[in-house]
């Protein structure tokens, strides 16, 4: 059985791995990074039925190609 401490440690490990991957990606071409982030946000918004865009700042929503009227299409 997994205790709360083990779950927290696993979550911390997952977070550390994600941070390491993001740092590696951030060293790449900034335009490529922006494109990857925009694609991920658009996919998450589609999966959420367009609900994610309501929670994003205007600048990020515009960068990701999301408007408030309809889900982004790619």
Protein Blocks (a to p, Z undefined) as FASTA:
>chain_A
ZZfklmmmmmmmmmmmmmmmmmmmmmmcfklmmmmmmmmmmmmmmmnnommmmmpcfklm
mmnopafkbccdZZ
